[in-house]
Amino acid sequence: MSHLTELAAELDARLADADAALAARYPGDPVGRRPVHTVYVPADRFHADVVAEWGRRAREALDLHGGTAAELAEVFGLDERLVSEVHERVRRKLEHEPIEDLRIDFEDGYGVRPDAEEDHAATDAARALATAAASGEAPPFCGIRIKGLEAPTRARGLRTLDRFTGELAAHGGLPGGFTVTLPKVSSVEQVEAMVHVCERLERAHGLADGRLRFEIQVETPQAVVGADGTALVARMIHAAQGRCDGLHFGTYDYTEACGVAGPYQSMEHPAADHAKAVMQVAAAGTGVRLSDGSTNVLPVGDRNDVRSAWRLHGRLVRRSLERGFYQGWDLHPGQLPSRFLATYAFYRERLPAAAQRLRAYSDQPSADEPPGLLDEPATVAALRGFLARGIACGALDPDEVDPGLAEFNSLPEADLRSRLLACCDVESWADALLMGRPYATRDDPVERADEAARSWTADEVERALAAHPRIGERAGGDGRTARWSRAEQSGVSRDMSTAEALATANREYEARFGHVFLICASGLGAGEILESLRLRLTHGPETEARVVADELRKIALLRLKKVLDP
């Protein structure tokens, strides 16, 4: 096999640069919560209490036009029991967090105004956002949409962004989740210019490097297919140098530019679907989020008009969700009930089947009794993502999916950190697991822990080793680590000859490598452990260091599963 070892090493060297570039360009899906919508409010209508105002108006619309669960079920074409499940969730959402992502609009929703007027609006809006953030009334995600970097609007967009960010910097800093929407992007060069703008404004206003981030609004055909026939939107993502948070589709600008007649402009038009499919492929694996556009049919008028608009909006929301666009625009408070009802119903309707499929996959059915639906790693990953998004948006409760996982997701950070460090005393490993919450299934934190463990440094492994007793020695104390250690070594024989052989081999090992012999002893007998110890005494230092790190990883994962199943 020496020729294969040599060939593998040659390939590793040959592909090292390509591997690194691929990892940098495609880091995977973003960790943490994502909003289900972006609400656009014209800059001159924004004030510090706008979130509460939208919530109140949305609840009023639901009370006035919603009716009974049976009536809402008919409006949205859903099962009455399902609507009964989500109705109270929607009401709580409208009371406590009616807007997840807010964009203060200085572009189409604001229009062209005299410079002095827009300057004044930018100052007032920034101060109002700072006030809302300071009082805890700002939504989890927020930002502004400036005028684009096309020649006619470039100077005005830059001036507004500078004034707005400067005011925020002077009044407590940029709120968490802040981003800038760059509209009508038509060239890679505009994205590169936006990176330059962000760098300059960060220096001008004393912001940390990389603090200003932006999303690209795909509203022009040139952004989807360039003059050279390539998908420019893919190049735009990478030209953003890690600052691009999302791609947002602009339904009406895009379809108009494609020549679609006004009565037929729609989120469902084939031209729109084509653009969104290109966006989806371009963003896959990059960590850049996708957002669908909006419908301009608003829920206003009498009950029939409102319900008709809700029916359309709810159907479009579900259509986007089914196609992998988990975010969309809302333009009116009356759209919030249909947004959340359709979203919550989407996740709750499929919860039983998704949970059952994951359980069946984890049970590993025998080959002679295949399940009715044969899942594989890719479908399981998609199911986990589905449940994670459902939990994150409030449609699902963690304990509905897994009570042990629910506790893992909800424990205070300090408490969970203590338990994780008992699994393995590596701070970066615990940090990685904490950052990944909430998890959809118990396999998710285990997989994340496994991945994080494979990047431990030699110093981290050395520190973690200090918490492990010698094989054959009983750990003292009543702490979680000591209890786990005693359980893991329960198979080690206590007869005198075996104990003496282990003690002798342990001393020889420690003299050779300078640390205790570590092995994941769970399920192993004394003879197997002793045989492994003697084999590893033949290793060189580098080989043994890799083995120790791998054994430490196995122990950490074993203990993590105990944390997940208290």
Helices and strands as residue ranges (DSSP letters): H 2-25, E 37-42, G 43-45, H 50-65, H 69-76, H 80-96, E 101-105, H 115-134, E 141-145, H 154-170, E 178-182, H 188-204, E 214-218, H 221-224, H 232-239, E 244-249, H 251-257, G 262-264, H 270-283, E 289-291, H 303-322, E 328-330, H 335-363, H 377-393, H 398-401, H 403-410, H 413-423, H 427-435, H 443-453, H 458-465, H 480-488, H 496-513, H 526-536, H 541-564
